[in-house]
Structures are given as C-alpha cells and as structure tokens.
Amino acid sequence: MSRAAQIEETAARWVARREGGDWSAEDEAELAAWLDEQLAHKAAFWRLQHGWAAADRVGALGFQTREPRIRRIRIWPALRTIGPRAGSAIAASLAVAIGVGTYALRSPDERLVAVPQIAVQTPVGVQRTIALHDGSRIELNTATVVRTASAGDAREVWLDKGEAYFDIAHRPDRPFVVHAGPRTVTVLGTRFTVRREGEKLTVAVLSGRVRVEDATAGTDARAAVIGQGDIAYAQSHGTLVALAAPARVSAMTGWRDGLLVFDNQRLGDAVADFNRYTDRPIRIADSKVADIRIGGTFQIGNSAGFLDLLHSAYGLNVRPQGDEIVVQP
C-alpha cells in the first residue's frame, strides 16, 4: 500500500470513529496530534470529512462509494489550520450538485441508443471522490463537472470542465474513455489526471499508458501515447508532449493532498491556480509583477498566507478592492 493510501485509510478510520458516538477528550487529543504530524494528514481528513456527506445521494443515483457515509457535517477546530476561507466555502456550499439525464451511444449495429447519465459537480473550493460501478475511482477537484453512465457496462466519462484524477480498473477487453471537448483519453488500466480549461487540455500520467487523440480529426490523425511521468498539453492547433517529467507530474497532482506546488512558475500562473479555489479572486495589476518567477508549496484555500509571503519576499502591495484582491508594485 502506498503512503498516500495509508494516510487515506487512517483518515477514514478517524472519521468513522468520530462519527460513531463514543468520542472522548482523549480521542480528540490523539486525533489532533495525528493531524499536526503532517499537512497531508489534515488534507486527507478534511477531504473525507467534508466530501462524503452526499455519498447516500450519489449511491442512489448509480455511483458506488467506497468510503464510510457520514451522517452529519461539522467543521472541527483541529481543521481550522487548513484555512478559514476554505472552511467557510465548504460549510456554505458542501452540497454536490448531481443531475440525471441521457446521452446517445452507438450500439454495435450502429443504432443510436439512449443511455442513462449522471452528472456530478463540485462547487468552488470543494473536492470529492466517487467510485464507479466497474471499480474505477475518480477524484474531482474544485469547480469540476463530470458525466458518466449510471448502469450497464459502459466505461466512458465526459469531463465538461475542471480537473479530475482517475484510478482506472484494468479491463483489457474494454478500454476506459474520457471525453474532454474534441479530445479523448483512452486507457486500459492506469492512474492519471485530466485538466480541462475550455479547449485546452492537460493530461498527466502517474502510472500506465494513455492515448490522447482528437476525435474530430478523422481516422488518419495521429494519437499521442504517453506513459508514466509524461504530460500531454493539447490545444486546438495540436498536442505537445513533455516526456519524463515525474517531478512536474507530482506537482500537478498536489491538489489531492490539499496543496498547490510551484517550481519556477510565473506568478501570474500561480495566482490563476489559487483563483480556482476561491470566490474572491486575486488580480495582478502589473505585467512585470505577473512575470516574477516563484517556487514553493502552499495550502489550498490559504491565499492570505500566500499573499503575505508575496508582500514579505517581494515588497508587493496587496490590498482588497471590491470583490477581489489586487497585487501591484
């Protein structure tokens, strides 16, 4: 079992114990000590505590959930170090929007068949995990919308917006397909992330191999096949592959542990990442400031701490202005 999986399992046991009713002051102190050991402990506990409240509704609509189903939602004092703004966002908009509909799927004899469909959406600042009926698992990042079949043997998901981590059950007889705009990502069994921003697509592979192709380009179009540690950047004019970039892949998946990781990144791009998790965006008022290169690891939802560091390290002026926060020289 990987370190991340061990942390998730331990966090799940803590959540189940705390919701069981036989909770003492000694238990609270022991949990607080475990949470203080690593930020990853806090992130896993926070994600499970706040993400599983809608599990009953998801299961009723066709998704399976592997996690314990939480009866009620509370923000515990031990979690407040994650960041007050993130906690407020979770408390205010924890409900995950779930919709039911249909989509057209071609049968083997080329007839169009209506297939039941489920849509799951995470609000800004909220992450959650869902399990599909084939044993695959999807972790949805902030402000993400996915659709999938609710029954049968279909292994297809539509990523309408946002970012998701996929842990796909191995089925040599039936590939798993992720549709993201005009492009498809096809796998047999692997772990990877897909981020969609309009027609811009980023695919990062943690293990296995995937095929990224343009579904509108016809059968003669060449597909990009990438493996562990590779990243594919696809836009309307083509696909660029960055080979053997495991450190970058690790940084890109930091959100799963409640972290944003930057390595010699433009401040403007870093701010854009922070803005994905908040309803009060940061705006850089000077192009030269936006081009400053930064590195470091920051807690998702703790943009205030990030801004404090910008002021201390670069002497930048940070001030509220209406519904946004402005950064300037």
N, C-alpha and C positions, 0 to 999 in steps of 0.2 A: 504494500500500500504506500502511495506517495505521501510526502509530508503534508501537502495540501489536503489530501483525502483524510489523513489522520486528524488534522485540525477541524475539518468539516464534521467528522464523526464525533469528535469530542464536543464541539459546539452543539451538535444535535442532542447529545446526551444531557448537556446543561439545560438546554431549552426545555426538554421533556421533564427533567427533574423539577425545574422551577414552576412549570405549569401543573405539576402533579398534585399540589396542595400541601404536601409535607415539607415545607420550606422553612428553614431556621436562620437565625442570625449567623450561625457558624457556616451554613451553606452559602449565605450571601458573601461572607468574608472570603471563603475559599474561591468562589466564582470571581470576585473582584481581583484576587491575586492572580488567577489564571489569565484574566483579561489584560492585566497590566504587564504580563510577561512579554507579549509581542503585539504589534499592531494587527498582525494577521488574525490573532485570536479575536480581537474586538470586531474586525471586519466580518469574519465568519459568523460570529454570534449575532451581530447586528443584522446581517443579511437574512439569516434563518428566522430570527425573532420577528422581523417585520415583513418577510416575504411569504410566509406560509399561511397567513391568515385567510387568504382566499382559496386555499387548497381544496376545500369542500366544493366550492362552486366550479373550480376547474375540473375536478374529477367528475362531477355530474355532467359536464359538457363533453366528456370524451377523453380528456387528458388523464393520465395516471400521475400520481405524485408519490415519490419515494420518501418524502420527509414526513415527520410527525405533523398532525394537523392541530394547529394552535387554536384554542377556544376564544381567546381574547387578546387584545393588543395593548401593551404598555411600553412606555419608554423608561428604562431603568436608569437610575443615577450612574451606574458604572459605565453606561454607554454614552454619557453626555460628552466625553472627551472626543468622540468621533466628530463633533462639530454641531453647535446648536442649530445652525441653519439647516443642515442635513436632517437633524432630528425633527425639526418643525415641518419640513417638507414631507417627511414620511408620515408624521401624525396627521397632517392635513389632507394628504392625498394618497393614502396607502391602498385604497381600493384599486384593484387592477381591472381595467375595462376588458370585458370578454363579450364577443359577439358571435352570433351563429349565422351562417349563410350557406351558399352553394357556389361551386365553380365548375366549369366544363372540363372534362377529362376524356381523352380519346380511348375507346376500348380497342382490343386487338383487331376488330373488324372495321376500325376507323369511324365508328359511330361516336357522336358526342354524348357523353353520359354526365348527368348532374350528380356531383358528389358532395355530401355534407361537409361543411367547412367551419372551422373555429378560428376566430381572430383573438389574439391576446395582446394587450397594450400595457406598457409600463409608463406611468407619469414621469415628469422631470424629477430627477433625484432618487428614483426608486429602481431597484434591481430585484429580479425574482428568477427562480428556477422551475422549469416544467419538465416532466418526463412523458415521452410519447409511448404509444402502445407497443412499439417494436423494441423497446428497451433503450432507445436513444434518449439523450438528455440535452436540453437547451437552456443556457443561462442568458437572460435578457438584460442588457444594460439599460441605462437611462433613456427615456423617450423613444422606446423601440416598439414597433408593430410587426408581428408575425402572423401568418395564417397557415393552417395545416388541415389535412383531412382528419375527421373525428372518428373514423371507423374504417374497417377493411384493411387491406394490405398495402395501401399507398405509403410511399416514403418520399414525400415531397413537401417542402416548406417554402412559403413566399415571404421574403424579408422586404416589407414595404418601406421601412425607414429604420434608422438606428443601427445598433450593433448587437451581435449575439455570439456566444461561444457554443460550439456544437461538439458533443461527445457521441459519436455515431456507432451504434451496434453493428458489428460485422455481418453482412449478408452478401456473400458472393453472387447469389442468384438474383439479387435485387438492389441496384445502386440507390443511394440516397441523394436526392437532388434539392439544392437550394436555389430558388429563383430570386434574383435581385435585379429588377428592371430588365434590361435586354440581355443580361448575362445569367448563366447558370454555373453552379459549382457542383460537380458530381463526385461522389466518393463511394467506396465500399464499406469502409470502417476506419475512422480516424478521429483526431481531435483538431479543431481549427476554429478561427474566429472570422466573421464577416462583418464589415462595417460599410454601411451604405449612406451616402450623402448625395441625394439626387441621383445623377447618373454616374457619380464617382464611387468606385468600389475598391475596398482593400481587403484582401484575403491573406491571413497569416496562419501557417500550419505548425502545430505543436508536435504532431506525430502522424505517420502515414503519408499518403499522397492524395492530392485532389486535382481535378481538371477544371479549369476556368475557361469558358468559351462564350462567344457572342451568339445568342440564339437567333438573332435577326440577320446574321451574315451568310446564312446558307451552309450547305454541307461541305463546301470547299474551304471554309475558313479554318485556319489552324488554331488549335486549342493550346493554352499554356498549361503544362503539367508541372506542378510544384510539389516538393516534399518537405520533410521536417526541417524547420529553421528557415524556410523560404517565405517570401512575401510577394504577392502579385498586386500591382496597382493598375486598375482598369478604368479607362475613361472612354468617351465617345470616339476618340481618334486612335485608340489602341491600348495595348496592355504591356506594362513594363514589369519584369521580374527581378527582384533582388535576391540572389542566391546566398545561402549560408550566412544568414543574419540572425542567429538564435538570440543574441542579446537584445536586438530590436524587437523580435517576436515576444520575448519575455516582458519588455517594457510596454508593448502594446496590449498585453493581457493583464497588466497590473490592476485594472479596474475590478477584476474578480476578487481581489483582496482589499478593495476599498482604497486603492492607491492610483495616483497619476505619476508616471515616471517619465522624466525628460532627460535626454542626453544630447547636449549641444543643439538644442532646439530653439527656433525663433520664439521670442516672447509672444509675438502675435499668435503663433500657432498654439502655444501653451495656454494662452488666455482663451482661445477658441475651445480648447478641451475643457477648461473649467466651466465655461459658459453652458456646456451641455448639461450640467448638473444643477443649475440654479435658475430661478425666475428673475433674479436681479443681475443682469449681465455686467461684465467688465468691458469698458471701451478704452482702447488706447488712442489718444488724441494726436499722436505724432508718429510719422512713419519711421523715423530713425529709432525711436524707442521700440517700435514693433520689431525691428531687426536685431535687437540685442539678443545674444545667444545665452541661453541658460541651461542648467542641468540640476537634477535633484529629484527627490521623491516627496510627494505631498499627499495629504489625506484628501480624498474626495469630499466635497462639501465644506472644507475648511478654507475657503477662498480668502477669508480675513487674515489667516496666518500667512498665506502666500503673498498677499498684498503688503503685509507688514515687512516681510523679507525683502520685497522689491524696494520699499522705502529705505530700509536699513542698508541694503547692499549697493543700491544704485542711486540713492538720493532722489528717487522719483516722487512726485507729488500725487497722492491718492486722495480723492475726495468724492463724496456722494453728490450726485446731480440727478434729481428726479428719480426715475425708476432704474437708474444704472449707476455704476461706479466708474469714474473717469481717472485714467492714469496718464500723466503728462510730465515733461521735464520739470 
